[in-house]
């Protein structure tokens, strides 16, 4: 079976997206950078998110792109180690030019998180989960 899974996202500008995600704390494997793609690394598990210029992405998917102003195809979730980390992440997103569309708040009594749209409208959420409160 598979050894690894990664996510591919279309972006208008690889350069702008890389700058945005760097500002909010993600890292990149520069060995895989090209003018039309970059390799973002997420978390301790080193989950790969490939960012491709829209035209290149369309050539791979052989499908039209979703208009992220009108609909979502996916919600990408990342974990946080504390409520404070969620709050700090939301501020970093705002400072980097992203849109926090759901401010940090408690959800379902055991999660605390926020949600944001990146420069291309892809939707993400950051969650601190306190499993001791899960019922």
JOTA-V840798 format. One record per residue. RES is the residue in one small letter. PHI is phi in radians with two decimals (NA if undefined). D_FIRST is the distance of its C-alpha to the first C-alpha in Angstrom with 1 decimal. Layout:
BEGIN
res: (RES;RES)
phi: (PHI;PHI)
d_first: (D_FIRST;D_FIRST)
END
This chain:
BEGIN
res: (x;x;x;x;x;x;x;x;x;x;x;x;x;x;x;x;x;x;x;x;x;x;x;x;x;x;x;x;x;x;x;x;x;x;x;x;x;x;x;x;x;x;x;x;x;x;x;x;x;x;x;x;x;x;x;x;x;x;x;x;x;x;x;x;x;x;x;x;x;x;x;x;x;x;x;x;x;x;x;x;x;x;x;x;x;x;x;x;x;x;x;x;x;x;x;x;x;x;x;x;x;x;x;x;x;x;x;x;x;x;x;x;x;x;x;x;x;x;x;x;x;x;x;x;x;x;x;x;x;x;x;x;x;x;x)
phi: (NA;-1.22;-1.75;-2.71;-2.20;-2.46;-1.90;-1.96;-2.21;-1.41;-2.38;-1.25;-2.42;-1.07;-1.08;-1.14;-1.13;-1.09;-1.09;-1.05;-1.19;-1.13;-1.10;-1.65;1.94;-1.52;-2.04;-2.33;-1.68;-1.14;-1.10;-1.82;-1.30;-2.35;-1.21;-2.08;-2.78;-2.61;-1.97;-1.61;-1.94;-2.11;1.32;-1.12;-1.35;0.96;-1.12;-1.67;-2.08;-1.54;-1.85;-2.04;-0.92;-0.92;-1.13;-1.19;-1.02;-1.05;-1.16;-1.26;-1.38;0.92;-2.69;-1.20;-1.36;-1.27;-1.42;-1.21;-1.32;-1.99;-2.71;-2.13;-1.74;-2.71;-2.08;-1.66;-1.97;-2.22;-1.58;-2.20;-1.59;-2.84;-1.09;-1.07;-1.13;-1.07;-1.05;-1.13;-1.10;-1.04;-1.16;-1.05;-1.04;-1.07;-1.12;-1.52;1.75;-1.43;-2.02;-1.48;-1.64;-2.44;-1.10;-0.92;-2.84;-1.36;-2.43;1.07;1.40;-2.36;-2.11;-2.34;-2.84;-2.46;-2.39;-2.53;-1.92;-1.37;-1.07;-1.78;1.49;-1.17;-1.72;-2.28;-2.35;-2.10;-2.23;-1.77;-1.97;-1.75;-1.13;-1.18;-1.67;-1.23;-2.10)
d_first: (0.0;3.8;6.6;9.3;10.9;14.5;17.4;19.7;23.3;26.4;29.5;33.1;33.6;31.0;34.0;35.2;31.7;31.1;34.5;34.0;30.7;32.2;35.3;33.3;31.5;28.2;27.5;26.3;24.8;27.8;26.3;24.4;27.5;29.0;31.8;29.5;26.5;25.8;22.9;23.6;22.1;22.2;22.6;21.9;18.1;18.9;17.3;17.9;20.1;21.1;24.6;25.7;29.2;29.4;30.2;27.2;24.9;26.6;26.0;22.2;22.1;24.9;26.3;29.2;28.8;29.5;33.0;32.2;35.9;35.7;32.2;28.9;25.4;23.7;25.0;23.4;24.0;24.5;25.9;29.3;30.8;34.2;36.4;38.1;34.9;34.4;38.1;37.8;34.7;36.6;39.5;37.5;36.1;39.6;40.9;38.3;39.2;36.5;37.5;37.2;37.4;37.0;38.9;37.8;38.5;37.5;35.4;35.2;37.0;34.0;32.5;34.3;33.2;34.0;32.6;33.1;32.7;32.0;34.1;32.3;32.4;28.7;29.0;27.8;28.7;29.2;29.3;30.8;29.8;32.2;30.5;33.7;35.3;32.6;34.3)
END
